[in-house]
Each structure stands twice: as structure tokens, then as C-alpha cells.
């Protein structure tokens, strides 16, 4: 019997500690990440908003927008995919069922208000603990596979400090969250405090240019972190590379001096398993 997507994520978590979860923006990026050796993938809500729709991460993308990007990834690779569903949208049950149907392994839902901000910006608005707990219960009740992961993200540290974040995470655990995601933690000790108190698989978001230092895998392992997330690293690299290529072609009228920045046709075809005009995948 084939394992469910959710079970694959739990298995990956048991096989690699901390589990490196890398953000991918599309199916092709997912295929490259798999070949490099990653065991779990991530689709960022900010990545969907920024890269697919050219807007900031402020809660304007819809369930349908995210499903479109996520389904392309799950069709291309068999690695477990964790998806950022922001605040869950209005129809949380529909959100969970749609994610399961396309082969997503789990989701994280956050306690910001609907008009959310990036988790590493100031001035975030937070809903009540009881409202967020209701959302988590709705997620748990909606899933068909008990191994489908419901991860609770809290952005409360910025507004309520560590005690407020801990109180919320305790409540979210009671509501049925199987994993937790404390956003924008500035120190390793805070991660240690949270892991010791909540005792659920815990994710550290190691995003660049934010409030969390770029801790090494060994550093987060020492404080008990179970998952190390790199949500937009490849996106940022791809964006800068594309900008440099555009500038070079526009300014110099040729791309011949920047070919070393580009993936070759043969390399592309390697990942696509495309040989002599034939697609090699079953």
C-alpha cells in the first residue's frame, strides 16, 4: 500500500534530524531539489504572491492561486510538500480537503489577521488565541488522512513576547496541532525554551534578511529543533541572477559573457529526463 503524503513527511522527519525543508517555487525547482538530496519541500505563501503574481505577501492571494502552484509541484516529484496557507482563507475545511486531494503532505496556518504581513516585518496584527484554536480544530476535523500534518505557526512573539507565544502554542497543541512554527525568533535560547515547553516537532524558519539569524544546522540541532526551513533562498538567488542577465543583455547587446551563470541545455534536459527528443519518465 502506497504511503500517504502526510506519512512521507513524518517518515522524513524520523530519518533526518533536523529535517531540511527547502522552498521551491515551481515544479522544475522541485525536481532539482530532489536530485540534490532534499527529503522535504516547501511552498511559501510569500513565494506564490511575489513570484507568481508580482504582489507583496499581504494576504491577497487565494486558495486557488496556491493550489495551482502546489499541484504542479506534487505532480512533478514524490517528496512530501509542506504548504503555507497563510491564515487559512474563509473556507478552512475546503482548504484542507483541496490540499489533501492534490497530494500535499501538510500545511501551516498562522495566527495573524487576514490582512497579514510578512512574518519578519513590524506591526503584525494577531487574532485571539481562541479564534486561532478554532481554526486549528477545523483543520484537524476536515482532514481525511490522520497523518496529514497540521502545523500551527504563531507570530505572537513580536507582540506578546515569549510568554504570550508559549501560552498560544500550548493552546494550539490542545486544539490538535501536530507540529509548531514559532516565527521570527531572534535567539537559539528561545527555540530551546519553546521546544522544552511544548514538546512537539518544531520548525525554525531560517529565512534570509529577517529577524532570525542564519543559524547553522548544527546550531539548531543543539537546541532541539526538528525542521530547518529555507523558504525563499532559491527564489532570491534566481531573482538576482535573472536581473543580472537582463541588465547585461540590455546594456551590452549580448549574453555571451555571462553564459557561466546559465544552466546549459544538456543540464536542463538531464533534470527533465529528455534525451534525443524523447521524455524518459514513466
Beta strands, then each sheet from edge to edge (+ up, - down):
strand 1: 19-23
strand 2: 40-43
strand 3: 80-84
strand 4: 106-110
strand 5: 149-154
strand 6: 179-182
strand 7: 201-205
strand 8: 227-230
strand 9: 274-275
strand 10: 278-279
sheet 1: 1+ 2+ 3+ 4+ 5+ 6+ 7+ 8+ 1+
sheet 2: 9+ 10-
end
